[in-house]
């Protein structure tokens, strides 16, 4: 999903100044930090050892503009709680491996960002501290995001920014064809068919053989009333049938089985796809391309149904490092980051969606085009809320079923049954 | 002779010192091997008989499960497909790389203008990072807008679903891997050809053996030691090809390009099934080992000859 669209080249030319200053601060901070650490002793962690002056932060916002945006937000929050930060940003795909290495050598940072579907895996290891310890509650945050941050009944992570999937459309192409933005599956089928001409496809989605494919399938799967606890149901099959139908009647390219979300973006900005399923992280790309775009909620099976889309976004956690003073400080910093003001600032600059409903009105006053996605996020569902650690297996089953049905190997229901037997049970 | 003062102990001491020196020079290499090869191999073997999860990293607990991981991996529905694909991928890639590489090597043996320039251009695929090659090939092989289909379209061929059809995808992936492997084959075989003395061809030409005949009776037999080295190294390299397949198809569509290497990667780094990933990795190492041993044997006999 989100992280897969990032590349590993996390260089940030504009950030060299920050890095230098960070280096200097690091030196001073490390010397100071050594004192309380030494004073704690093993497991002692009374926090009496001395004042915390610096916190280690790890995230995967390595690419611009996110890198700068979060650097500033974290520095501002740190200043409020009276510490400095030593931030490290790694590539999206490298984060989990880094976190696992750090947890085995007990060198986890004080504040750790995780992609929301990964939280369960890491919380299960026992490496994270419950946020309730520090008085951070889930009050006011949207249910779906709270679900993503909760493991075994305890809240371990929360974040300021959410994202989800919507139907992005090329206004010019729709106007030229004289069609409206589809809201139901039937409308999606007919609109996509009408828009398929002149070497352009009506619609594009991602059905790749990776978690990215499952993530894109979920809006159809959930909106149809299917449930991840049993993937081989008629509802799930109807969702898969919709996608198979779009490919079979030529409204979507066969290449969807091989396109990632970045590829979808390219199809859209080059005018080769009139509508695509994608998320707000593409906003900058779409704006730069000069395409006259709009975004709508995902179409639903029939009029009146509620669209249920998966929640994306990152969660910030406080690892159980054993140093209570530092953990407390990190939680204080997190609380500032989760404040209404910070949420508004971060989301309007990143085009992501606020995780607190009370920020929505101000947010929409600035970015009215985002309304469909704000609704989608508020109705959204996290991938792991029901299955927890078992989610990756189900996700694997889902993309395998998609691939099998879309390549014509099996009918949708049969494909789902086979995938369920092969991967989930 | 009698005047020489006690030669025994001094010489023995010197020998001992020499020995110590020898070991001192060897020590870094031994340390390196133990650290970078010994430890990972042992660790991987241990991991494959443990229930190794994300939890293990923090708690250090990884219960011993015997051969359960191996059983799970082999029983998995993906295994047989991956094994067959691995064989097809390896045989296909090696055949293509070797044939074209050999043809080019023979071709470049002739003297003609710009020979050197062209030969260095042929090395390009080798210099590109795999991930770059795969990204570019993915564009080029796109069914609708890829340049390959557009060129074929000029010749009246209908769009081929290179990466999106379960029947064609493996062929496409093999094609790209052949393209990548040609430089290696060509370079090694070319240097092998340089060792064959020209006089042999001159003598053969007097007897009327030129062209194909000369190739069959002179080039091929004399090139044989190099050929076996190229083929065995090629097999070992190809068995572990990962980035190209991940970049092009991610193992899809519907498992059509899933190999043991991609499956092992998926188990460990996407599904966090570290034990099973290690088990499959070890199976792959075992297969490579057979070829590596054959390689060692051949290079040794080559030296003795």
Boltz contact constraints between the chains, C-beta under 6 A:
constraints:
  - contact:
      token1: [A, 100]
      token2: [B, 57]
      max_distance: 6.0
  - contact:
      token1: [A, 103]
      token2: [B, 57]
      max_distance: 6.0
  - contact:
      token1: [A, 103]
      token2: [B, 58]
      max_distance: 6.0
  - contact:
      token1: [A, 104]
      token2: [B, 57]
      max_distance: 6.0
  - contact:
      token1: [A, 121]
      token2: [B, 54]
      max_distance: 6.0
  - contact:
      token1: [A, 124]
      token2: [B, 55]
      max_distance: 6.0
  - contact:
      token1: [A, 125]
      token2: [B, 54]
      max_distance: 6.0
  - contact:
      token1: [A, 125]
      token2: [B, 55]
      max_distance: 6.0
  - contact:
      token1: [A, 125]
      token2: [B, 58]
      max_distance: 6.0
  - contact:
      token1: [A, 126]
      token2: [B, 58]
      max_distance: 6.0
  - contact:
      token1: [A, 127]
      token2: [B, 58]
      max_distance: 6.0
  - contact:
      token1: [A, 208]
      token2: [B, 250]
      max_distance: 6.0
  - contact:
      token1: [A, 209]
      token2: [B, 250]
      max_distance: 6.0
  - contact:
      token1: [A, 209]
      token2: [B, 251]
      max_distance: 6.0
  - contact:
      token1: [A, 209]
      token2: [B, 252]
      max_distance: 6.0
  - contact:
      token1: [A, 210]
      token2: [B, 250]
      max_distance: 6.0
  - contact:
      token1: [A, 253]
      token2: [B, 144]
      max_distance: 6.0
  - contact:
      token1: [A, 254]
      token2: [B, 143]
      max_distance: 6.0
  - contact:
      token1: [A, 254]
      token2: [B, 161]
      max_distance: 6.0
  - contact:
      token1: [A, 254]
      token2: [B, 164]
      max_distance: 6.0
  - contact:
      token1: [A, 255]
      token2: [B, 143]
      max_distance: 6.0
  - contact:
      token1: [A, 255]
      token2: [B, 164]
      max_distance: 6.0
  - contact:
      token1: [A, 257]
      token2: [B, 164]
      max_distance: 6.0
  - contact:
      token1: [A, 257]
      token2: [B, 252]
      max_distance: 6.0
  - contact:
      token1: [A, 257]
      token2: [B, 253]
      max_distance: 6.0
  - contact:
      token1: [A, 258]
      token2: [B, 163]
      max_distance: 6.0
  - contact:
      token1: [A, 258]
      token2: [B, 164]
      max_distance: 6.0
  - contact:
      token1: [A, 392]
      token2: [B, 271]
      max_distance: 6.0
  - contact:
      token1: [A, 403]
      token2: [B, 252]
      max_distance: 6.0
  - contact:
      token1: [A, 403]
      token2: [B, 253]
      max_distance: 6.0
  - contact:
      token1: [A, 403]
      token2: [B, 254]
      max_distance: 6.0
  - contact:
      token1: [A, 404]
      token2: [B, 254]
      max_distance: 6.0
  - contact:
      token1: [A, 407]
      token2: [B, 166]
      max_distance: 6.0
  - contact:
      token1: [A, 407]
      token2: [B, 253]
      max_distance: 6.0
  - contact:
      token1: [A, 407]
      token2: [B, 254]
      max_distance: 6.0
  - contact:
      token1: [A, 409]
      token2: [B, 254]
      max_distance: 6.0
  - contact:
      token1: [A, 422]
      token2: [B, 77]
      max_distance: 6.0
